[in-house]
Amino acid sequence: MKAAYLSDIRTVEIRDEPAPSLTAPGEVLLGVEAVGVCGSDMHYYRTGRIGDQVVKFPWLIGHEMGATVLETAPDVTHLSAGQRVAVDPLIPCGQCDQCRSGRRHTCRNQRFLGCPGQAPGCLAERIVMPADCCFPVPDSVDALGAALVEPASVGVYARALSAVPAGEPVAILGAGPIGLSVLRACQAAGLDTAYVTEIREWRASLAADLGATWTGGPHREDIVGAIREREPDGVAAVFECAGEQSTLDEALAVVRPGGQVLMVGIPAADRVAFDASTLRREEITIRPVRRQNNCIPQAVELVARDADLRKMVTHEYALSATQQAFETVADYRDGVVKAIIRMR
């Protein structure tokens, strides 16, 4: 089979290798159909690391997957050959204190697809996964839609963590695929007043098309003043989806006292800062968001009923063009929002 490896910084190599096979109970063999290019992939592509997770080349990456079941182990009864599935890329141990307390996403022994030192990624024509990580999608959801389930689940999880009641205003800083997923998850939960900021005009335009109450860019206007003009008391929660110090600063400036800043984006820097005086005086909660936890079923439902989510997919590539796909996303070329690699 063919698979796409990072062989160096900003270098992708397509390799031929033996296809995997089932070796243990509870496994399924999947034919990978579509893989989304994620912002975390870009960290590995550009710099070879996220924090202390450092790539040892060559490394197989990719974790947003739509696939079809090809074969199941004899003990797997809830899946069958021919079913299309969305895949949770997290393989938890199921035994540690975090797993036992329902926090699979912070499992101490987790293996996450494409994460250095954990599990090889899914940018390959075949992959073996635990059946528990595979979630059937309705017939109306194609391979591209199934690949969108994983990023959509991050939006669903971030919205659930915020616990903001329906009708309250929120802000979303960053309108990449994750920010747009947060937007649609918030709207699905009745948070219809959503202010979205984005430095790239085409992404801000897409957020407006997807129903954002207002969109603006920090290079074009005073976004803090613009949001405060519309929400003098501040917003109930800010979803920071850019991973930048500037947007974290803006988040504190637009959230109301007692509100929340949810850190959904992954900062490139190892350290970020907050104004301690503002945090203390206004008792603002900073809430990091770690991927998602048990939200894949809700994300499948969101993707199945929300056809507009697919608008974020602006580019599709063949596996042989993975290098081009990564270059396009890494440099924000050609109006890219979300790139999908079609495996077949």
N, C-alpha and C positions, 0 to 999 in steps of 0.2 A: 504494500500500500504506500501511498504518498503522505508525507507529513511535513509541516513547516516549522523549522527550528530557527531560533535566534542563534547565530553562530558568532556574533560579535555585536558591539554597539551599532545600532542602525543597520544591521545586516541580517537578512533572512535567507535561509537556504532550504530549498525543497529537496527532501531526501526520500529514497525508496527504502522501506524496511518491512520486515515480516508483519503480517496482520496479527493482532492479539487474538486469543481464544479464551473461552471460559475455563477457569481452573479451580473455582471454589463455589460452595453453596451461596445462594443469594445474589449471584451475579447475572448481569445481562450483557450481551454483545450488541453494540449499537452501530448503525451506519450513520455517520455524521453527515448532515445535510447542509446546515448553515451555522456559521460562527460569527458572532459580533465582535468587532474591534472595540475594546474597552479603554477607558482612560488609564486604568492601572497597567494595561499592556504597554501603554505609551511610556510610563515610568521605566519599565524594564527595557523598552526599545531605545529610549533616549539616553538613559543613564546606567542601566543595568542593575537598578536597585529601587526598593521602597524601604526606607529606614534601614534596618539591619537584615532585611531579606535581599541578599545579593545573588545575582545570577552567576552560575558557573556554566560557561558556554561549552558545548551547545546545549540549548534548553528549549523544550517544546512548550509553547505557550498557548493561551486561549482558554476561556472558561464559559463564554456565553453560547449555549449550544441548543440547536434544534436537531433532533435525530429520530431515526426509525429503529424499532427493536428488530434485530435480526435473529436472535437466539436467546433463550433463557435457560438458566440452571433448572434442574428438575423440581426444586423446592419453591420456585417462584410461581405463584398462582395468580397474581393480580395484573400481570403483564403478559402479552403474547406477541409473537412475531407479526410484523406488519403495523403495529401501533406506532403512531407518531408521539413523541414525548418531548416535554421540556425537562431540562436537567438541572438539578441543584448541584453546583460544582463543589460543594463542601462535603467531604467524607469525614464525619466525626467518629471518635472512638467509641462513644456510647457508654463509657465506663467512668470517666473522670468526674470530679465534683461539678464541673460546669455542665456537662451533659446530663448528669443526674438532676440538676436543678432547672433543666429546661433551656439552658444557654448553649445550644449546640454550636452557635456561631463563634463562641469563645472557647471551644473545646481545647484543652491543653495539648492534645495529641492529634489535632486535626490535620487532614491532608486536603489541600485545596488545589483544584486543577490549575496548572500553570504557575503555581507559587513556588519560588525557589526553595529547594530542600524538602518539598512536600510531595506533590503529585504532578507528573507531566500533564501538559495541557491537552486540549481537544482539537487543535488544528491538525487533524489527521482524519483519514477516511474511515477508520474504525477505532472504537474505544470500548473497553470493558468498564462498567460501572456497577456499584451496588444497586440492586433493584429499588431500594428505598430512596434513592436519589432521583428516580425517574417518575415523572408525572404525566399521565396521558393528557392530551389536549383534544378539544372538540374537533370534529371533522372540518369545521369552518376555519380553523387555525392552521395555516401552512407552515413550512419549515422556517421561513423568515419570522413569522409571528412567534413560533416556539422559541427562537433564539432571543426574542425581545423579552421573554418572561423573566429571565434573570435580572436584567437592569430594572424592569418594572417592579420586581419584588423589593428592590432597594427603596424605590419610591413608596411602595405600600408600607414597608417597615418604618421608614422615617416618619411618614404621616402618623402611623399608629403610635410611635414613641412620643410624638408631640402631645397627643391626647387633647388637641385643641378642639373645642366644641364647634359644631357646624355653625356657619354664619360669622365667625370671627375672621379678621383680616390676617393674612400672612404675607411674608416676603420670601422670594426665592432668588438667591444671588448666584447667577450662573445658569445659562440655558443650554448646556450641552445635553447629551442623552439622559444623564441622571437628573439634572434639574428639570427637564421636560417630563421625565417619569414622575418626579415628585409633584409637579404641577397637575398632571392628570390624576394621580392618586388623591391629591387634596380635593380636586373638583369632584371626584367620585364620592368623596366623603362629606360633601356639602360645604367645603371651604371655597366659595366661589369668588371671594375677593382676594386676589393674589397679585402682588406686585413683583414683577420679574425684571432683573437687571442682567445685562450681558454686554461685553465689550465688542462682540462681533455682530454687526447689524443684521446679517441674514439669520442668525440664531434668535435675535430679539424679534425679528419679523415672524419667525415660526412660532415663538411663544405667544405672540399676539394672535396669530391664526388659530392657535390651540385654546384661545379663550382667556389669556391673561387679562386682568383688569387694566393694567398699565405696564408698559415696558420702557426701559431707558438704559442708557449706557454711560458709564462714568467718564468716558472721553468726550461725550457730547453734551453733558449737562450735570447739574448738581443733583445726583440721584437721592441723596439723603434729604435735601430740601424738598425735592419733588414728592417723595413718599410722605414726609412729615406734613407737607401742605395738604395732602389728601387724608392723612391719618394723624392729626395733631397729637393724639395720645400715644401713638406708636402702634406697631402691630403685635399680635399675640405671640407669634413665633417667627423666627427667621431660619430658613433652611439654607445654609451656606454650602453651595455645591461647586465652588470654583477651586477651593483649596489654596487660597491666596491670603496673605496678610491684609491686603487692602480691603478685601470683602469681609474679613472677620471684623475689621475696624468699622466698616459700614454697618455690619449686623448690630453691633452694640449701639450704634447711633440711631437706628430705626426701631428697635424692639422696645416695648413698653416696660416700665418697672414690674418686676415679678414675671416677666416673659422668659422665653427660651431661645437660645441659639443652638441649633442642631448642626453639628459639623459633619456634613455628608461627604464633601470633597476631600481628596487626599492631598495634603500639602506636600510640595516638593522638598521644602525645608524640614530639617529634623525638629526644629523648635519654632513655635509661634508665640505671640504675646497678646495679652489682653490688658486693658486699662483697669487696674485693680480697684481704683476709686469708683469707677462707674459700676463695676460688678458688685461691689460691696454696697454702695448707696442704693442702688436700684434692685439689688438682690436678683440678679439675672442668672439663670441656670445655663451652664454650658453643657451640652449633651453630645458627646461623640457618637456617631452612628457607625457600627461595625457591620457592613454588608447588610444581611437580612437574617431573620430568625423565624423559621416555620411560616413564611409568607408566600411560598411558591403557589399553593392552591389559590389564594386570593389573587395573586398576580396572573395566573392562568385565566381566571374569571375576568380580570380587568382587560387583558389583551383580547379575549374572545368578544367582549362587548364594546370595546373602544377602538373602532377602526382608525381613528385619527392618530393613535399612537404610532402607526406605521409611517406617518408623515416625517418622522425624524430620520428614517432611512433614506439617505440621499445618494448613496453610492453602493454598488454591488460589484464584487470582483470574483474571478475564478481563483482557486487555490494557487495556481501557477503565478498569479499576480499579487500574492500576499505582500511582497516588498513594496509594490506600488501603493497598495491599500494602506500600509503602515506609514509610508512617507506622506501620503495625502492627509491622514489623520494627525500625524505628528506635527506637521507644519500648517494645519488648518487651511489646506489648499482647496480651491475649487468649490467654495461654499459648503464644505462637508459638515454634516452634523453627526450622522451615524453611518458607518461603513459596515457592510456585511460581506463575508466571504462565503460564496456558494461552493460547496464541496462536490456537488454532482449536478 
